Amino acid sequence: MTDYKNLHRHFPADFVWGVATSSFQIEGAAFEDGKGESIWDRFCRAPGAIADMSNGDVACDHVHRLESDLDLIASLGVNAYRFSVSWPRVQARGFGSWNEKGLGFYDRLVDGLLTRGVQPYLTLNHWDLPQALQDVGGWAARDTVHHFVDYARGIQKRLGDRLAAITTHNEPWVIAELGHETGTFAPGLKNRKTAIQVAHHLLLSHGLSLEALRADGCQAKLGIVLNLSSTMPATESSADVAKAHMDDAKTRRWYTDPLFSGNYPQEVLSELGSDAPIIEAGDMGHIQTPMDYLGVNYYTRYVSSAGEPFDAKALGLPVNDMGWEIYPQGLTDLLVRLHHEYELPPVLITENGGAFKDLLVDGKVHDAERTDYIRTHIAAAGAALAQGVPLAGYMAWSLMDNFEWSSGYTKRFGIVHVDYATLGRTLKDSAIWYRCFLADCRAAQLGMVGD
Ligand code: FCB
């Protein structure tokens, strides 16, 4: 049994501990101070797109509450904060003139973090592409790749001297697959060939940005964030094993193979046939540009079945409010597997957490399930570290309840509760646990507790 009391002892003194958010999910101020429309602003208006018919117009009103949110972040005792820049807030159309008011907001955010001793981890693309770029083809158009590189360079020039890290994209699989094949996320397209081309352009724009930022003398560490699961067959039957192999190839290796080995998995290319992406000479070399870190978002395992889909809930396995199975061992399995397959740079767990039905009663939220989720996954991360995985950090998703994409405000992932009527913030028990855990980590660093 894991000794949770001494959990902090599994991690080195320089380990990165953080909380994460993204621009569209928390910022609000959707049409203020020169911000342009994003594809999520547009998508929220499509009938039936969002469970509670909500949008990001106000969200957590973070733009207007920056100072108190910065105090909130610092009060947790984290040494890192992962956030994203809303591209249309700083460049309304995604190209051309820059919006000084938008840039000023991120200036204040970054400076406010540093003043409070928190390292800024910036993501350039957490899905809110300028609608003006979507109007001319979005990620399916190769021109968007070059606009993204210009955007990356502009952000680096303005903020790069004060950032710990710049992530190009958050979860390219989600953008490609959910945004362009199933159509459940913005921009809501449903075409496999388009989705695959989008995936290629995201990877290409990542590689080209790294090259350009390094040529510009960028000091911040550079990487990408992938959503990864440990995929396993439902049974040992050859059909399930074959399905698990293909599912893993399509969702994980489609991204990790090009990034670390410079090629797409052949079995997926064969299955795609004429839907395979257009790849120009030199593209794969750019994609393979070495990274300073790999960001991994882990929520659950994926169980592949050639027959009826695996249903964790029906099987009585523990699930969260999204219906996702709670399976901490999968985090260890995933990280160890990546470590064996590739020469990994340092790995950061850039998102991990769960949605649960929280109740705010007398100013408290007793979210024991979330506390348990975070604690058991931190332990699973420690187990991977002990097996030699170059793990460098962990960030909880999310700092606070926020707009959960097509679920709107119906799912709460925060360790801080947001009352959407008053926009008041309340630390849940999980935040208080995390704060105590981080205090233990710091005390150990300072030699205040014996080994
Ligand atoms: C991830 C997203 C993040 C959040 C969590 C629950 O896929 O990166 O924005 O919605 O899921």
Residues whose N, C-alpha, C, O or C-beta is under 5 A from the ligand:
A	BS01	FCB	S22
